[in-house]
Amino acid sequence: MNWKKNWKVLGAALLVTAACAAFAGCGGGEKAASAENEVKLGFINGTSGGVAAYGLSEKKGFDMAIAELNAKGPYHFSVEEADTKGVVAQAVAVAQKMTADKKLLVVGPLISGEYKAVAPIFEAARIPLLGAATTAEGLTDGGRYLFRNCVPESQNIPQTVAKTKKLLGYRTAALLYSHNNEHQVSAYNIFKKALTEAGVTIVADETFADKDSDFSAQLTKIQHADPDVVVVAGYYQEGGLILKKMREMGMDQPVLGDNGFVSPELIKIAGSAADGVYVSCMWSADRDSERTKEFVKNFTEKYGHEPDNFAACAYDSAYLAAAAVEKAQTVSDTGKVRDALASMENFDGVCGKMTFDESGDPKVDLVLLKVENGRYTAVSGV
C-alpha cells in the first residue's frame, strides 16, 4: 500500500471538508430544485467573533424568510451562507468564491468595512450585492450593482439629533466614539455636523478603541465638561460598558447612539443603565403595520423573543431578493435582477415601505426609539 499517496488523498479530502464547514450551503440535505425555478443566493454574515450578536439576529430573520419563501413557491431559493466573523480578509475570500459560483444575488456582508472591501468584486462580476446592516457613508456610491436596505447614518443621525433636540431641549453635547472603526468614525462625523448645524455646543470630544473595557479617563473628562447630552458612536459591546460606567459615576444624561446601539445585547450588558438611550431606526416592533405585526408574532413564536433591527432588515432583504427575481422573471440573468431592484418602488417590508434611490440606498420612514424598562419603545409626538 502506498501510504504516502493515501495520506495526500486523505489530506485533500479533509481540506474540502473544512472548506465546506465555512459555508452553510455546502452539500445540504435538501432535495435539489429544478433548474427552471432554483435561485442561487449567497448570504455573507458574521455569526461568530465580535459581531456575533448582530449576525445571529440577521441569520434568524433571513433564514425565517427563506423558509417562508420556499414554502410558498414558485421559486426555490438555494442559499450558501458564510460566516466571516466580521473579518475583512475572510469577506473578500468568500466574495471571490460566490462570484466564481455565479450567484444570482448576494446579501451582506454584515459590517461596513467588509462591504467596502467586497463591493468592487461584485461590481466587476455584475452580481447584485444587497447590504442588510451596512450604514457607513458612501458604500454604494458609483456602483450599479450595489444596494442596501438599511438606512445610511447620513439619513439616520440627523433625524436623531433633530427629534431629540426638540424633545429634550439640550444645548451642549459630549462626543465619545471608536476611532479605529470605520463605521463609527463615519457616525461621529455625521453626529458632529448635525449637532453643530442644530446650534449645539460640543463641550468634550473623546475617543476609544474597539474591544476597550475601561472608559474611566474619557468619562471623567466628559463629566467635568457637564454636557446636557452624551453621544456615543460605538458597538453594543463597548456601548453597554460605557453606559454602566456613566451611571456608576452619577452621570444621568440622555445618550444618543447610532445603528450600533440598536441591539438587545446593549441592554443585556448595560441593564437599567441603558434607560435613556435614544436611537433612530427603520425598525420598530410597535410600527402600525399588519406586515410588521405578523412578522413580530411569527418571529417571537419561532425564536422565543422579539426581533431586533438586524433580524428585521435581513428578513426584508430576503423578500427584496425574491421580489426582484419575480419582477425580472429570471433565475440566471443578474443584469435583469439588478434592474428590478433598482426600479423597486414602495416595497412593503416589515421595516416599512421602501424605494431605492439612484445610489442604491433605501428611502424609508424612520422611527425615534428610546430604551425604557429594558425595551426599545417608539417615541410619539416627534
VEXDREN-2710 file (C-alpha; in Angstrom, 1 decimal):
% VEXDREN-2710
k/r/px/py/pz
1/MET/0.0/0.0/0.0
2/ASN/1.3/3.5/-0.9
3/TRP/0.8/5.2/2.5
4/LYS/2.3/8.5/1.2
5/LYS/-0.2/8.7/-1.7
6/ASN/-3.1/7.7/0.5
7/TRP/-2.2/10.4/3.1
8/LYS/-2.2/13.0/0.3
9/VAL/-5.7/11.9/-0.8
10/LEU/-6.9/12.0/2.8
11/GLY/-5.4/15.4/3.3
12/ALA/-7.1/16.8/0.3
13/ALA/-10.5/15.3/1.4
14/LEU/-10.1/16.9/4.8
15/LEU/-9.3/20.3/3.2
16/VAL/-12.5/20.0/1.1
17/THR/-14.5/19.2/4.3
18/ALA/-13.0/22.1/6.1
19/ALA/-13.8/24.5/3.3
20/CYS/-17.4/23.3/3.2
21/ALA/-17.7/23.9/7.0
22/ALA/-17.4/27.6/6.5
23/PHE/-20.4/27.6/4.1
24/ALA/-23.8/26.6/5.4
25/GLY/-24.8/25.7/1.8
26/CYS/-22.2/23.0/1.2
27/GLY/-23.8/19.7/0.5
28/GLY/-27.1/20.4/2.2
29/GLY/-29.6/17.6/2.8
30/GLU/-32.4/19.5/1.0
31/LYS/-33.8/18.0/-2.2
32/ALA/-32.4/19.8/-5.2
33/ALA/-34.7/22.2/-7.0
34/SER/-35.2/22.1/-10.8
35/ALA/-33.0/24.3/-12.9
36/GLU/-36.1/26.3/-14.0
37/ASN/-37.0/27.5/-10.6
38/GLU/-33.8/27.3/-8.5
39/VAL/-32.5/30.7/-7.4
40/LYS/-28.9/30.6/-6.1
41/LEU/-28.3/33.2/-3.5
42/GLY/-25.4/34.0/-1.2
43/PHE/-25.6/35.3/2.4
44/ILE/-22.4/36.7/3.8
45/ASN/-22.8/37.1/7.5
46/GLY/-20.9/37.1/10.8
47/THR/-22.3/34.6/13.3
48/SER/-19.1/34.3/15.5
49/GLY/-16.4/36.6/16.7
50/GLY/-17.1/40.1/18.0
51/VAL/-20.0/40.8/15.6
52/ALA/-21.9/37.6/16.5
53/ALA/-24.9/39.2/18.2
54/TYR/-25.7/41.3/15.1
55/GLY/-25.0/38.3/12.8
56/LEU/-27.0/35.8/14.7
57/SER/-30.0/38.1/14.7
58/GLU/-29.6/38.6/10.9
59/LYS/-29.4/34.8/10.4
60/LYS/-32.7/34.3/12.3
61/GLY/-34.5/36.8/10.2
62/PHE/-33.0/35.8/6.9
63/ASP/-33.5/32.0/7.5
64/MET/-37.1/32.5/8.5
65/ALA/-37.8/34.5/5.4
66/ILE/-36.2/31.9/3.1
67/ALA/-38.2/29.1/4.7
68/GLU/-41.4/31.1/4.1
69/LEU/-40.5/31.8/0.5
70/ASN/-39.6/28.2/-0.3
71/ALA/-42.8/27.0/1.3
72/LYS/-44.8/29.5/-0.9
73/GLY/-43.0/29.0/-4.2
74/PRO/-42.9/29.2/-7.2
75/TYR/-39.1/29.7/-6.8
76/HIS/-36.8/27.6/-4.7
77/PHE/-34.1/29.7/-3.0
78/SER/-30.8/27.7/-2.5
79/VAL/-28.7/29.8/-0.1
80/GLU/-25.0/29.5/0.5
81/GLU/-24.3/31.1/3.9
82/ALA/-20.8/32.1/5.1
83/ASP/-19.5/33.3/8.4
84/THR/-16.7/35.8/8.1
85/LYS/-16.5/36.7/11.8
86/GLY/-16.6/40.3/10.7
87/VAL/-13.1/40.0/9.3
88/VAL/-12.4/41.8/6.0
89/ALA/-10.0/39.3/4.6
90/GLN/-12.5/36.4/5.1
91/ALA/-15.2/38.5/3.5
92/VAL/-13.0/39.1/0.4
93/ALA/-12.3/35.3/0.1
94/VAL/-16.0/34.5/0.4
95/ALA/-16.9/37.2/-2.2
96/GLN/-14.4/35.7/-4.6
97/LYS/-15.9/32.3/-4.2
98/MET/-19.5/33.4/-4.5
99/THR/-18.9/35.5/-7.6
100/ALA/-17.0/32.5/-9.2
101/ASP/-20.0/30.3/-8.3
102/LYS/-22.2/32.9/-10.2
103/LYS/-24.8/33.6/-7.6
104/LEU/-27.8/35.5/-8.8
105/LEU/-27.7/37.9/-5.9
106/VAL/-25.8/38.1/-2.6
107/VAL/-27.0/39.6/0.7
108/GLY/-24.4/41.0/3.1
109/PRO/-21.7/41.4/4.4
110/LEU/-22.5/42.4/7.9
111/ILE/-20.0/45.1/8.6
112/SER/-19.5/48.3/6.6
113/GLY/-15.7/47.7/6.3
114/GLU/-16.4/44.3/4.8
115/TYR/-18.9/45.8/2.3
116/LYS/-16.5/48.4/1.2
117/ALA/-13.8/45.8/0.6
118/VAL/-16.0/43.4/-1.4
119/ALA/-18.1/45.9/-3.3
120/PRO/-15.6/46.1/-6.3
121/ILE/-15.6/42.3/-6.6
122/PHE/-19.4/42.2/-7.0
123/GLU/-19.4/45.2/-9.2
124/ALA/-16.8/43.7/-11.6
125/ALA/-18.7/40.4/-11.6
126/ARG/-22.0/42.2/-12.3
127/ILE/-23.8/40.4/-9.4
128/PRO/-26.1/42.5/-7.2
129/LEU/-24.9/42.9/-3.6
130/LEU/-27.6/43.9/-1.0
131/GLY/-26.3/45.0/2.4
132/ALA/-28.7/44.4/5.2
133/ALA/-26.9/46.2/8.1
134/THR/-24.2/48.3/6.5
135/THR/-24.8/52.0/7.3
136/ALA/-21.4/53.8/6.7
137/GLU/-21.4/56.6/4.2
138/GLY/-20.7/56.2/0.5
139/LEU/-20.7/52.4/0.4
140/THR/-22.9/52.2/-2.7
141/ASP/-21.6/55.3/-4.5
142/GLY/-20.6/54.7/-8.1
143/GLY/-21.8/51.1/-8.3
144/ARG/-24.6/49.9/-10.5
145/TYR/-24.8/46.6/-8.7
146/LEU/-24.5/47.9/-5.1
147/PHE/-27.6/48.2/-2.9
148/ARG/-28.5/48.2/0.8
149/ASN/-31.9/48.1/2.5
150/CYS/-30.5/49.7/5.7
151/VAL/-30.6/53.5/6.0
152/PRO/-27.1/55.1/6.0
153/GLU/-26.1/57.1/9.0
154/SER/-26.4/60.4/7.0
155/GLN/-30.2/59.9/7.0
156/ASN/-30.4/58.3/10.4
157/ILE/-28.3/60.5/12.7
158/PRO/-29.6/64.0/11.6
159/GLN/-33.1/62.7/12.5
160/THR/-32.0/61.5/15.9
161/VAL/-30.4/64.9/16.6
162/ALA/-33.4/67.0/15.3
163/LYS/-36.0/64.9/17.1
164/THR/-34.2/64.6/20.4
165/LYS/-33.2/68.3/20.5
166/LYS/-36.9/69.2/20.0
167/LEU/-37.9/66.6/22.7
168/LEU/-35.2/67.3/25.3
169/GLY/-34.1/70.9/24.5
170/TYR/-30.4/70.3/25.1
171/ARG/-27.8/72.9/24.3
172/THR/-24.5/71.2/24.9
173/ALA/-23.1/67.7/24.0
174/ALA/-20.1/65.5/24.5
175/LEU/-18.9/63.1/21.9
176/LEU/-17.3/59.7/22.5
177/TYR/-16.5/57.4/19.6
178/SER/-14.4/54.4/18.4
179/HIS/-11.5/55.8/16.5
180/ASN/-10.5/52.5/14.8
181/ASN/-13.9/51.5/13.5
182/GLU/-14.7/52.9/10.0
183/HIS/-18.4/52.8/10.6
184/GLN/-18.2/54.6/13.9
185/VAL/-15.8/57.3/12.6
186/SER/-18.3/58.0/9.9
187/ALA/-21.1/58.1/12.5
188/TYR/-19.1/60.5/14.7
189/ASN/-18.5/62.9/11.8
190/ILE/-22.2/63.0/11.0
191/PHE/-23.2/63.5/14.6
192/LYS/-20.7/66.3/15.0
193/LYS/-22.0/68.0/11.8
194/ALA/-25.7/67.6/12.7
195/LEU/-25.2/68.9/16.3
196/THR/-23.2/71.9/15.1
197/GLU/-25.8/72.8/12.5
198/ALA/-28.5/72.5/15.2
199/GLY/-26.7/75.1/17.3
200/VAL/-25.5/72.6/19.9
201/THR/-22.1/73.4/21.5
202/ILE/-19.6/70.5/21.7
203/VAL/-18.0/70.7/25.1
204/ALA/-16.0/67.4/25.0
205/ASP/-14.7/65.1/22.2
206/GLU/-13.2/61.8/23.3
207/THR/-12.2/58.5/21.7
208/PHE/-11.8/54.8/22.5
209/ALA/-10.9/51.7/20.5
210/ASP/-12.9/48.6/19.7
211/LYS/-12.5/46.0/22.5
212/ASP/-11.6/48.6/25.1
213/SER/-13.1/47.9/28.5
214/ASP/-12.0/50.8/30.7
215/PHE/-13.6/54.2/29.9
216/SER/-12.9/56.0/33.2
217/ALA/-10.5/58.6/31.8
218/GLN/-12.7/59.6/28.9
219/LEU/-15.9/59.7/31.1
220/THR/-14.1/61.7/33.8
221/LYS/-13.3/64.4/31.3
222/ILE/-16.8/64.4/29.9
223/GLN/-18.3/64.6/33.4
224/HIS/-16.2/67.7/34.2
225/ALA/-17.5/69.3/31.0
226/ASP/-21.1/68.7/32.3
227/PRO/-22.9/68.3/28.9
228/ASP/-26.7/68.2/28.6
229/VAL/-26.4/65.0/26.4
230/VAL/-23.8/62.4/25.6
231/VAL/-23.3/61.0/22.1
232/VAL/-21.7/57.5/21.8
233/ALA/-20.7/56.1/18.4
234/GLY/-19.8/52.5/19.1
235/TYR/-21.0/48.9/19.0
236/TYR/-23.0/47.3/21.8
237/GLN/-20.0/45.6/23.5
238/GLU/-18.3/48.9/24.3
239/GLY/-21.5/50.9/24.4
240/GLY/-23.0/48.7/27.2
241/LEU/-19.9/49.1/29.3
242/ILE/-19.8/52.9/28.7
243/LEU/-23.4/53.2/29.9
244/LYS/-22.8/51.2/33.0
245/LYS/-19.8/53.3/33.9
246/MET/-21.6/56.5/33.2
247/ARG/-24.4/55.6/35.6
248/GLU/-22.0/54.4/38.3
249/MET/-20.3/57.8/38.1
250/GLY/-23.6/59.5/38.6
251/MET/-23.9/60.7/35.0
252/ASP/-27.6/60.6/34.3
253/GLN/-27.6/62.5/30.9
254/PRO/-29.6/61.1/28.0
255/VAL/-27.4/59.2/25.5
256/LEU/-27.7/59.3/21.7
257/GLY/-26.5/56.3/19.7
258/ASP/-26.2/55.2/16.1
259/ASN/-27.1/52.0/14.4
260/GLY/-24.6/50.1/16.6
261/PHE/-26.8/50.8/19.6
262/VAL/-29.8/49.1/18.2
263/SER/-29.3/45.6/19.7
264/PRO/-30.9/43.8/22.6
265/GLU/-27.3/42.9/23.6
266/LEU/-26.7/46.5/24.6
267/ILE/-29.5/46.2/27.1
268/LYS/-28.2/42.9/28.3
269/ILE/-24.8/44.3/29.1
270/ALA/-25.9/47.7/30.5
271/GLY/-29.1/46.6/32.3
272/SER/-31.0/49.5/33.7
273/ALA/-28.1/51.8/32.7
274/ALA/-29.4/51.6/29.1
275/ASP/-32.6/53.5/30.1
276/GLY/-32.5/57.0/28.5
277/VAL/-30.7/55.9/25.3
278/TYR/-32.2/57.3/22.1
279/VAL/-31.6/56.0/18.5
280/SER/-33.4/56.4/15.2
281/CYS/-34.2/53.2/13.3
282/MET/-36.1/51.9/10.3
283/TRP/-37.4/49.1/12.6
284/SER/-39.8/49.3/15.4
285/ALA/-41.9/46.4/16.7
286/ASP/-44.5/49.0/17.5
287/ARG/-44.9/50.1/13.9
288/ASP/-48.6/50.3/12.9
289/SER/-48.5/47.8/10.0
290/GLU/-50.1/44.4/9.6
291/ARG/-47.0/43.1/7.9
292/THR/-44.9/44.2/10.9
293/LYS/-47.3/42.8/13.4
294/GLU/-47.4/39.4/11.6
295/PHE/-43.6/39.2/11.5
296/VAL/-43.3/40.0/15.2
297/LYS/-45.8/37.4/16.1
298/ASN/-44.3/34.7/13.9
299/PHE/-40.7/35.5/14.8
300/THR/-41.5/35.5/18.6
301/GLU/-43.3/32.2/18.3
302/LYS/-40.3/30.7/16.4
303/TYR/-37.4/32.1/18.5
304/GLY/-38.9/33.0/21.9
305/HIS/-38.1/36.7/21.7
306/GLU/-39.0/39.8/19.7
307/PRO/-36.9/40.5/16.5
308/ASP/-34.5/43.4/16.5
309/ASN/-33.4/45.8/13.8
310/PHE/-30.9/43.3/12.3
311/ALA/-33.3/40.4/12.2
312/ALA/-36.0/42.7/10.5
313/CYS/-33.6/44.1/7.9
314/ALA/-32.3/40.7/7.0
315/TYR/-35.8/39.4/6.7
316/ASP/-36.7/42.2/4.4
317/SER/-33.5/41.6/2.3
318/ALA/-34.6/38.0/1.5
319/TYR/-38.1/39.3/0.4
320/LEU/-36.5/42.1/-1.6
321/ALA/-34.4/39.5/-3.4
322/ALA/-37.5/37.4/-4.1
323/ALA/-39.4/40.4/-5.3
324/ALA/-36.6/41.3/-7.7
325/VAL/-36.5/37.7/-9.1
326/GLU/-40.3/37.7/-9.5
327/LYS/-40.2/41.1/-11.3
328/ALA/-37.2/40.1/-13.5
329/GLN/-38.7/36.7/-14.3
330/THR/-35.2/35.1/-14.4
331/VAL/-33.1/32.7/-12.3
332/SER/-29.9/33.4/-14.1
333/ASP/-29.7/37.0/-15.6
334/THR/-28.0/39.1/-12.9
335/GLY/-28.5/42.3/-15.0
336/LYS/-32.2/41.9/-15.1
337/VAL/-32.3/41.3/-11.3
338/ARG/-30.2/44.4/-10.8
339/ASP/-32.6/46.4/-12.9
340/ALA/-35.6/45.0/-11.0
341/LEU/-34.0/46.0/-7.7
342/ALA/-33.1/49.5/-8.9
343/SER/-36.7/50.1/-10.0
344/MET/-38.3/48.8/-6.9
345/GLU/-40.9/51.2/-5.5
346/ASN/-42.9/51.1/-2.3
347/PHE/-41.7/47.6/-1.4
348/ASP/-43.9/46.5/1.5
349/GLY/-41.4/45.3/4.1
350/VAL/-41.6/44.8/7.8
351/CYS/-39.4/47.9/8.2
352/GLY/-42.0/50.0/6.2
353/LYS/-42.5/51.0/2.6
354/MET/-39.2/51.2/0.8
355/THR/-37.9/52.6/-2.5
356/PHE/-34.3/52.6/-3.7
357/ASP/-32.7/56.0/-4.7
358/GLU/-30.3/56.4/-7.6
359/SER/-27.4/55.4/-5.4
360/GLY/-28.9/52.1/-4.3
361/ASP/-29.8/53.4/-0.8
362/PRO/-33.3/53.0/0.7
363/LYS/-35.8/55.7/1.2
364/VAL/-38.0/54.8/4.2
365/ASP/-39.6/56.4/7.2
366/LEU/-37.5/56.3/10.4
367/VAL/-38.7/55.9/14.0
368/LEU/-37.2/57.5/17.1
369/LEU/-36.7/54.8/19.8
370/LYS/-36.0/55.2/23.5
371/VAL/-34.8/52.5/25.8
372/GLU/-37.3/52.2/28.7
373/ASN/-37.5/49.4/31.2
374/GLY/-35.3/47.2/29.1
375/ARG/-37.1/47.7/25.8
376/TYR/-36.8/49.9/22.7
377/THR/-40.0/51.8/22.5
378/ALA/-41.2/54.2/19.8
379/VAL/-41.3/57.9/20.9
380/SER/-44.5/59.6/19.8
381/GLY/-45.1/63.3/19.1
382/VAL/-41.7/64.0/17.3
END
